[in-house]
Amino acid sequence: MSQLQSLGTIHRTDLSACPGPPTNGQRLRTTNQKKPREMRLGILNILSLNKKEEECIDIMIQKKLDIFGISETKRKEHGTEELRGGYHLIWSGGEKKRNGVGLIVTNENKEKITEVLYISDRLLKVNIKLSPWKTPNEKFVKHYTGLRPKLG
């Protein structure tokens, strides 16, 4: 006896009661479910952010980036700044205008940021919530932007 025969009797479902495609020329109803959007990240060693914010935003628009990590911002202290077009700069620097790291995020992703940790002038941590709902399995993106010390 073959495996297929040993499974027993298979009952067929009567499909005559199921509605098929409309025959009167009407279109089928479909749901408008949005596909989950990918989050696009980019990084660049900017060698000094002084007056280059506009250029970074242009790169983000051209490459369709959501988050843009930049290193060597050469900014003091730490903070946030609103840029043109709803983009936001988050940076972490030191006491002097040396080193420094930062992120440029879209307005949509700025609202999803749950935590910003200014670790040092070489490291910045940002948590971004992916799901708009509170669930037991909330998912986050933990984005670190860092600058490696130069050797030699």
C-alpha positions as CSV (number, residue, x, y, z in Angstrom):
1,M,0.0,0.0,0.0
2,S,1.5,3.4,-0.9
3,Q,1.7,6.3,1.5
4,L,-0.9,8.3,-0.4
5,Q,-3.5,5.5,-0.1
6,S,-2.8,5.1,3.7
7,L,-4.0,8.7,4.4
8,G,-7.6,7.6,4.2
9,T,-10.5,9.3,2.4
10,I,-10.1,12.8,1.3
11,H,-13.4,14.8,1.3
12,R,-13.8,17.3,-1.4
13,T,-15.3,20.7,-0.6
14,D,-18.4,21.6,-2.6
15,L,-17.2,24.8,-4.4
16,S,-20.5,25.5,-6.1
17,A,-21.7,27.6,-3.1
18,C,-18.5,29.7,-3.1
19,P,-18.7,32.9,-5.0
20,G,-16.5,33.0,-8.0
21,P,-15.4,35.9,-10.1
22,P,-18.3,38.1,-11.0
23,T,-19.7,37.3,-14.4
24,N,-21.7,40.6,-14.7
25,G,-18.6,42.7,-15.6
26,Q,-18.0,44.1,-12.1
27,R,-14.6,44.2,-10.6
28,L,-13.5,42.2,-7.6
29,R,-13.1,44.1,-4.4
30,T,-9.5,44.2,-3.1
31,T,-8.2,45.5,0.1
32,N,-5.8,48.4,0.2
33,Q,-3.1,46.9,2.3
34,K,0.2,48.8,2.2
35,K,3.3,46.8,1.9
36,P,5.8,47.4,4.7
37,R,8.3,50.0,3.6
38,E,12.0,49.3,3.8
39,M,14.1,51.7,5.9
40,R,17.0,53.0,3.9
41,L,20.2,54.0,5.7
42,G,23.3,55.8,4.4
43,I,26.7,56.8,5.9
44,L,29.3,59.4,5.0
45,N,32.5,60.8,6.4
46,I,31.7,64.5,5.9
47,L,35.1,65.9,7.1
48,S,33.2,68.9,8.7
49,L,29.5,69.6,8.6
50,N,30.1,73.4,8.4
51,K,27.6,74.6,5.7
52,K,27.1,71.1,4.2
53,E,23.7,70.3,5.7
54,E,21.9,71.3,2.5
55,E,24.2,69.0,0.5
56,C,23.4,66.1,2.9
57,I,19.7,66.6,2.5
58,D,20.1,66.6,-1.3
59,I,21.9,63.3,-1.1
60,M,19.1,61.9,1.1
61,I,16.4,63.0,-1.4
62,Q,18.4,61.7,-4.4
63,K,19.1,58.3,-2.7
64,K,15.7,58.1,-0.9
65,L,17.3,57.7,2.5
66,D,15.5,57.7,5.8
67,I,18.5,57.9,8.0
68,F,21.9,59.4,7.1
69,G,24.8,58.8,9.5
70,I,27.6,61.3,9.3
71,S,31.0,61.3,10.9
72,E,33.6,64.1,11.6
73,T,30.9,66.7,12.0
74,K,33.3,68.9,14.0
75,R,30.6,70.4,16.1
76,K,30.8,71.2,19.8
77,E,28.6,69.6,22.5
78,H,25.5,67.7,21.4
79,G,22.0,68.6,20.4
80,T,19.4,68.6,17.6
81,E,18.6,71.1,14.9
82,E,15.7,71.3,12.4
83,L,16.8,71.6,8.8
84,R,14.9,72.4,5.6
85,G,12.1,70.2,4.3
86,G,11.4,68.6,7.7
87,Y,14.8,67.0,8.1
88,H,16.4,66.9,11.5
89,L,20.1,66.8,12.6
90,I,21.0,65.0,15.8
91,W,24.7,65.3,16.7
92,S,27.2,64.4,19.4
93,G,30.4,66.3,19.7
94,G,33.1,67.1,22.3
95,E,34.3,70.2,24.1
96,K,36.4,71.3,21.0
97,K,35.4,71.3,17.4
98,R,37.0,68.0,16.6
99,N,35.6,64.6,15.7
100,G,31.8,64.4,16.2
101,V,29.1,62.2,14.8
102,G,25.5,62.8,13.8
103,L,22.4,61.6,12.1
104,I,20.1,63.3,9.7
105,V,16.6,61.8,9.9
106,T,13.3,62.5,8.1
107,N,10.4,64.1,10.0
108,E,8.5,60.8,9.9
109,N,11.4,59.0,11.5
110,K,12.1,61.7,14.1
111,E,8.6,61.0,15.5
112,K,9.6,57.3,15.9
113,I,12.8,58.0,17.9
114,T,12.3,56.7,21.4
115,E,15.8,57.3,22.8
116,V,18.9,59.3,22.0
117,L,22.1,58.5,23.9
118,Y,25.0,60.9,23.4
119,I,27.8,58.5,24.3
120,S,30.8,60.6,23.2
121,D,32.2,62.7,20.4
122,R,32.8,59.4,18.6
123,L,29.6,57.5,19.3
124,L,25.9,58.3,19.2
125,K,23.0,55.8,19.8
126,V,19.4,56.3,18.6
127,N,16.5,53.8,19.1
128,I,13.8,54.0,16.4
129,K,10.5,52.3,16.9
130,L,9.4,50.3,13.8
131,S,5.9,49.4,14.7
132,P,3.3,52.2,15.3
133,W,1.4,50.0,17.8
134,K,2.3,48.9,21.3
135,T,2.7,45.2,21.2
136,P,4.6,42.7,23.4
137,N,7.0,42.1,20.5
138,E,7.8,45.8,19.7
139,K,10.6,46.0,17.2
140,F,13.3,48.7,17.3
141,V,16.2,49.7,15.2
142,K,19.2,50.5,17.3
143,H,21.4,52.7,15.2
144,Y,24.9,53.5,16.2
145,T,26.9,56.2,14.4
146,G,30.6,56.1,15.2
147,L,34.0,57.4,14.3
148,R,37.0,55.2,14.6
149,P,40.2,56.8,15.9
150,K,42.9,57.4,13.3
151,L,45.8,55.1,13.7
152,G,49.4,56.3,12.9
